[in-house]
Amino acid sequence: MATPNILITNKQKRILIMAIVMLSAIFLAITIFVFYFQVPLLDIKLSEEVQEHPAAVLDYLMKGVSWLGYMPNSVIVALITALIFYLFKYKKEALFLVLTMSSGLVSSFVKMIVNRSRPSKSLVRIIETTQQQSYPSVHVIFYIVFLGFLTLLMYQLVTIPKFIRIGVSIIALLLILTIPFSRIYLGAHWFTDVLGGFLLGLLCLLVISYYYLKNVIIFK
């Protein structure tokens, strides 16, 4: 199926560039803050608030919310989703869905620079033991970029049945909204980890969406 022609106006380009610049500045400020203050009191207090009322059902629910972000789950789901789009002749969309995984390289680079440790048992309740550095949250970044772009496609591709577009959008948005809470509740991340992940993910999503929405024919 052909991808609809899309034209971004100069005004929209300026707004997008301003948004990217502002988000980049805020993300940089938070990253510098986290680099010098590895465990600020704000993070500890917010983790205590989120974990104040633990429950076995909530433990399983939050693990379920985070399932998609684990390796290799995230890669498998992204590739399968891209394959489905490709088989239905949405070749450009399939390519950009694969490109959403590139956000993992960006987050890994930031993780190595900041080198922040995960929350410890002495400070929070650890429900999920994780590896790698803590800042920023890769789960949040992946959910924002992959599920955010998938939601954009559901809005853009009117040739897809409406009930599918609505259903996929609702599920994607629910996961995006709950993943920050899940990562803090499970003791896998601090608040500033998920905040940094949200901002970096949004930046990656804006860049990918911009190049997708440009009126450029990649495949015929």
Residue pairs with C-beta under 8 A, 6 or more apart in sequence:
1 88
1 89
1 90
1 159
2 89
3 90
3 92
3 93
3 157
3 217
4 156
4 157
4 158
5 215
6 156
6 213
6 214
6 215
7 215
8 16
8 210
8 213
8 214
8 215
16 206
16 210
19 206
20 203
20 206
20 207
23 199
23 202
23 203
23 206
24 203
26 199
27 196
27 199
27 200
27 203
30 192
30 195
30 196
30 199
31 110
31 114
31 135
31 136
31 196
33 40
33 192
34 40
34 114
34 116
34 135
34 192
34 193
34 196
35 113
35 114
35 116
38 116
38 117
39 123
39 190
40 192
42 191
42 192
43 190
43 191
43 192
44 123
44 124
46 184
46 190
46 191
47 119
47 123
47 124
47 184
47 187
47 190
47 191
48 124
50 181
50 184
50 185
51 124
51 125
51 184
51 185
51 187
54 125
58 185
59 127
59 186
62 127
62 181
62 182
62 185
62 186
63 127
63 128
63 182
63 186
65 175
65 178
65 179
65 182
66 128
66 139
66 179
66 182
66 183
66 186
66 188
67 73
68 74
68 77
68 142
68 143
68 175
69 138
69 139
69 142
69 143
69 179
74 101
74 104
74 142
74 146
75 101
78 97
78 98
78 100
78 101
78 146
79 98
81 97
81 150
82 94
82 95
82 97
82 98
83 94
85 91
85 93
85 94
85 97
85 153
86 94
90 157
91 218
91 219
92 212
92 218
92 219
93 153
93 157
93 212
95 218
95 219
96 149
96 208
96 211
96 212
97 146
97 149
97 150
97 153
99 208
100 142
100 145
100 146
100 149
100 204
100 208
101 142
101 146
102 204
103 141
103 142
103 145
103 146
103 200
103 201
103 204
104 138
104 141
104 142
106 141
106 200
106 204
107 136
107 138
107 141
107 197
107 200
108 138
110 135
110 136
110 196
110 200
111 132
111 133
111 134
111 135
111 136
111 138
112 133
114 133
114 135
115 133
116 133
116 134
116 135
116 193
117 133
117 134
118 130
118 133
118 134
118 188
118 189
119 126
119 134
119 187
119 188
119 189
119 190
120 126
124 187
125 187
126 186
126 187
127 185
127 186
127 187
128 186
128 187
128 188
130 188
132 138
134 189
134 190
134 193
135 190
135 192
135 193
135 196
136 193
136 194
136 196
136 197
136 199
136 200
137 180
137 183
137 188
137 189
137 193
137 194
137 196
137 197
138 197
139 179
139 182
139 183
139 188
139 189
139 197
140 179
140 180
140 183
140 193
140 194
140 197
140 198
140 201
141 197
141 200
141 201
141 204
142 201
143 175
143 176
143 179
143 201
144 176
144 197
144 198
144 201
144 202
144 204
144 205
145 201
145 204
145 205
145 208
147 172
147 173
147 175
147 176
148 172
148 176
148 201
148 202
148 205
149 205
149 208
149 209
149 212
150 168
150 172
151 168
151 169
151 172
151 173
152 209
152 212
154 160
154 164
154 165
154 166
154 168
154 169
154 172
155 165
155 169
156 213
157 165
158 165
179 194
180 194
180 195
180 197
180 198
183 189
183 193
183 194
184 190
184 191
184 194
189 197
